[in-house]
Amino acid sequence: MKLVVALLLFAFVAEANAQTVPSVMQLFGPVQSRGALLGPAGSSWVFPGSALSASTKMFPFNLAIHPVVFARWVFVWIPRSSTAKARLVAFDYCKSQGNCINLEVLAEIDGMANNSPVVNVVLITSQLNNLIGRGELKHIGFQMMDNGAAQWMLFESRLEMSFLLP
């Protein structure tokens, strides 16, 4: 029993003393002041803007990346409508806006009838560690959807992560 308690205490202390490397990955922005008017998106999920690559980044999880101890998605916008939605996705690649291979949703944010900037923060530590654990190259980005009339405004979309050092 004492050995188990000692091992658990050692693991806790080792985790508390573990060194991490913080990292921020911009998926969009920051756009100051008036933001970027990107809505409406329409009734199906789309990557905002005219270029798919502008709102996605490649993550080489196939290169033995260490797990994250903390990860969150920060999304700053003016939703202006409860029909506006944003979601964070991971996928292998996309043939077109609506044809992404092995797309999986990591997080989703619902809009609201609000004309002031809203900062949404979603913890995605377990979702990111799941991707890292599978060891596959993935692209991560965000998509938007609304009723086809919502004039939402986007300021920033970013991932904040802290990787555990070996």
C-alpha positions as CSV (number, residue, x, y, z in Angstrom):
1,M,0.0,0.0,0.0
2,K,2.8,2.4,0.9
3,L,4.5,1.6,-2.4
4,V,1.3,2.5,-4.4
5,V,0.9,5.7,-2.4
6,A,4.5,6.6,-3.0
7,L,4.2,5.9,-6.7
8,L,1.1,8.0,-7.0
9,L,2.7,10.8,-5.1
10,F,5.8,10.6,-7.4
11,A,3.6,10.7,-10.5
12,F,1.8,13.7,-9.2
13,V,5.0,15.6,-8.4
14,A,6.5,14.6,-11.7
15,E,3.5,15.9,-13.5
16,A,3.5,19.1,-11.5
17,N,7.2,19.6,-12.3
18,A,6.9,18.6,-16.0
19,Q,8.0,21.3,-18.4
20,T,5.7,22.4,-21.1
21,V,6.0,24.4,-24.3
22,P,3.2,26.9,-25.0
23,S,2.1,27.3,-28.6
24,V,-0.5,29.5,-30.3
25,M,-1.8,28.6,-33.8
26,Q,-3.8,31.3,-35.6
27,L,-6.6,29.9,-37.7
28,F,-7.9,33.4,-38.6
29,G,-7.0,36.9,-37.6
30,P,-6.6,38.7,-35.4
31,V,-8.6,41.5,-37.2
32,Q,-8.8,44.5,-35.0
33,S,-11.5,47.2,-34.8
34,R,-14.3,46.4,-37.2
35,G,-13.4,42.7,-37.7
36,A,-14.0,40.9,-40.9
37,L,-17.6,40.6,-42.2
38,L,-17.8,37.1,-43.5
39,G,-21.4,36.1,-43.0
40,P,-23.7,34.8,-44.2
41,A,-22.4,31.3,-44.7
42,G,-25.6,29.4,-45.7
43,S,-27.4,26.4,-44.4
44,S,-24.4,23.9,-44.8
45,W,-21.0,24.0,-43.1
46,V,-18.4,25.9,-45.1
47,F,-14.9,27.2,-44.4
48,P,-15.1,31.0,-44.3
49,G,-13.6,33.3,-46.9
50,S,-12.7,32.5,-50.5
51,A,-9.8,30.1,-49.8
52,L,-9.9,26.9,-47.8
53,S,-6.3,27.1,-46.8
54,A,-6.8,30.5,-45.2
55,S,-8.8,29.0,-42.3
56,T,-6.9,25.7,-41.8
57,K,-3.5,24.6,-40.7
58,M,-1.6,21.3,-41.1
59,F,-0.6,19.4,-38.0
60,P,2.0,16.6,-38.5
61,F,0.8,14.4,-35.7
62,N,2.5,11.5,-37.6
63,L,5.9,12.9,-36.4
64,A,5.8,11.7,-32.8
65,I,4.4,14.9,-31.3
66,H,4.2,14.9,-27.5
67,P,0.8,15.1,-25.8
68,V,-0.8,18.4,-24.8
69,V,-1.4,19.1,-21.1
70,F,-3.8,21.9,-22.1
71,A,-5.5,22.9,-25.3
72,R,-8.4,25.3,-26.1
73,W,-10.0,26.9,-29.1
74,V,-10.6,30.7,-28.8
75,F,-13.2,32.1,-31.1
76,V,-13.9,35.9,-31.1
77,W,-16.9,37.1,-33.1
78,I,-20.2,39.0,-33.2
79,P,-22.7,36.3,-34.0
80,R,-25.7,38.6,-34.5
81,S,-28.0,35.5,-34.8
82,S,-28.9,32.3,-32.9
83,T,-28.7,30.6,-36.3
84,A,-24.9,31.3,-36.7
85,K,-22.7,28.5,-35.6
86,A,-19.0,27.7,-35.7
87,R,-17.2,24.4,-35.4
88,L,-13.6,23.3,-35.1
89,V,-12.8,20.3,-37.4
90,A,-10.0,18.0,-38.2
91,F,-9.6,16.2,-41.6
92,D,-7.2,14.5,-43.9
93,Y,-7.7,16.8,-46.9
94,C,-10.5,18.5,-48.8
95,K,-11.3,18.0,-52.5
96,S,-13.6,21.0,-52.2
97,Q,-15.5,23.1,-49.6
98,G,-18.1,20.4,-49.0
99,N,-16.0,17.3,-49.6
100,C,-13.4,16.8,-46.8
101,I,-12.0,13.3,-46.3
102,N,-12.3,11.8,-42.8
103,L,-13.7,15.1,-41.3
104,E,-14.4,14.9,-37.5
105,V,-15.8,17.6,-35.3
106,L,-13.7,18.6,-32.4
107,A,-15.9,21.4,-31.0
108,E,-19.0,23.5,-31.8
109,I,-20.2,26.9,-30.8
110,D,-23.7,28.2,-31.1
111,G,-24.4,31.8,-31.9
112,M,-26.8,34.2,-30.2
113,A,-28.6,37.4,-31.1
114,N,-25.8,39.7,-29.9
115,N,-24.3,42.8,-31.6
116,S,-21.3,43.0,-29.3
117,P,-18.1,40.9,-29.6
118,V,-18.2,37.5,-27.9
119,V,-15.2,35.5,-26.8
120,N,-16.0,31.8,-26.9
121,V,-13.4,29.4,-25.3
122,V,-13.8,25.6,-25.7
123,L,-11.4,23.2,-24.0
124,I,-10.1,20.6,-26.5
125,T,-7.3,18.9,-24.6
126,S,-8.8,15.4,-24.9
127,Q,-9.8,15.8,-28.6
128,L,-6.3,17.0,-29.5
129,N,-4.6,14.2,-27.6
130,N,-6.8,11.7,-29.4
131,L,-5.5,13.1,-32.7
132,I,-1.9,13.0,-31.4
133,G,-2.3,9.5,-30.1
134,R,-3.5,8.2,-33.5
135,G,-0.3,9.6,-35.1
136,E,-1.9,10.8,-38.4
137,L,-1.2,13.9,-40.3
138,K,-4.3,16.1,-40.0
139,H,-5.5,19.5,-41.0
140,I,-7.4,21.5,-38.4
141,G,-9.7,24.4,-39.3
142,F,-13.1,26.0,-38.5
143,Q,-16.3,26.1,-40.4
144,M,-19.4,28.3,-40.2
145,M,-23.1,27.8,-40.8
146,D,-26.2,30.0,-40.5
147,N,-29.6,30.6,-42.0
148,G,-28.2,32.3,-45.1
149,A,-29.0,35.8,-43.8
150,A,-26.9,36.2,-40.6
151,Q,-24.3,39.0,-41.0
152,W,-21.9,37.6,-38.3
153,M,-18.5,39.3,-38.0
154,L,-15.3,37.4,-37.1
155,F,-12.3,38.8,-35.3
156,E,-10.1,35.8,-34.4
157,S,-10.0,32.0,-34.3
158,R,-7.0,30.4,-32.6
159,L,-5.7,27.3,-30.9
160,E,-3.8,27.7,-27.6
161,M,-1.8,24.6,-26.6
162,S,0.8,23.6,-24.1
163,F,2.8,20.5,-25.1
164,L,4.5,18.3,-22.6
165,L,8.3,18.0,-23.0
166,P,9.9,14.5,-22.7
